[in-house]
Amino acid sequence: QVQLVESGGGLVQPGGSLRLSCVASGSISSINVMGWNRQAPGKQRELVATCTSSGTTNYADSVKGRFTISRDNAKNTFYLQMNSLKPEDTAVYYCGLFTTGSNYWGQGTQVTVSS
């Protein structure tokens, strides 16, 4: 079983920054994809960013140039650095770990961008 625990959410003003972290524990395949998605009130969950175990990254158009996903394989931890935050980035952010045949999700962390 794999568990994911997010941290780092909170309230930030527009233009500010936050860094989300996600620690994975349990039996983790060395070949995997780690990622973040988010769900705003009244909207569908959307993919924000992914990072493969070899370091290939992918971003939603809405966050390109502002968000950066990274990972520390030795610590089974991955991050989402969010800069130039906008009110429309307000959502619950979930980290995910995807392996062949299994997907795991964290419990979510709230990010609120408001003045």
Secondary structure, DSSP 8 states (H G I E B T S, - for coil): -EEEEEE--EEE-TT--EEEEEEEEES--SS-EEEEEEE-TTS--EEEEEEETT--EEE-TTTTTTEEEEEEGGGTEEEEEE-S--GGG-EEEEEEEEETTEEEE---EEEEE--
